[in-house]
Amino acid sequence: MAVDSEGGVRQPLRLRAARANLLNEQGTSLLAQVGSVFCEPTRSQIVRALGPGPLSVSDLSLTIGRSKWATSQHLRVLREGGIVTARRRGRAVYYSLARVPAVETAMEALDVVAAAAA
């Protein structure tokens, strides 16, 4: 490899371009959050179901066709990932989508998938 004027190794243009195209730390963090939605199809369905507004665990489990227990486990992962928020109203807990870039990105991607599958 060639050496530049400061004694460092010069990188070919294609390597510099590839490195410049990598995600920064903030992008990597956003990807991890969005990945928590896409790594499991049930979570994608939960996010889609919550698009129109908040739902209780019971309503969500009926909507997506899963048990309350399974739905709660997926909601826990989504809550820990900052994708959903929970609010208690009496004995019921209502979940809604968090207002963060990860959710907006996930919703846009899910909309594209839904349109392509229609």
C-alpha positions, 0 to 999 in steps of 0.5 A: 500500500502507498504511504501518504505525506503524514506517514499513514497508509493511504486507503483506496477510494473504494475502501474510503467510500465503503467506510463512509457508508457505515452507520455511525453509533446513533445509526447503529443504535436506531438499527438495534431498536428497529431490529427488535421489531423485525426479528420476530413477526409477532412483534411486527404485528403488534406494532402494526396493530398499535398504529391506529392507537393504544390497546390493552394486552387483552385487545392486542392478544385477540387482534394478533391471535396469540395468548395474553402471556405470549403477547405480554412477553413480546410487549416486554421486549418492545417496551425495553427497546423503547418501541412501546410505552405502557399506561395503567388504567384501572386493572388494564394496561394499555400499550401505545407506540413510542414517539421515537425515530425507531418507531417511525422508521419501523412503521414506514418499512412495515407500510412498504411491506404491507403495500407490497403484499397487497 
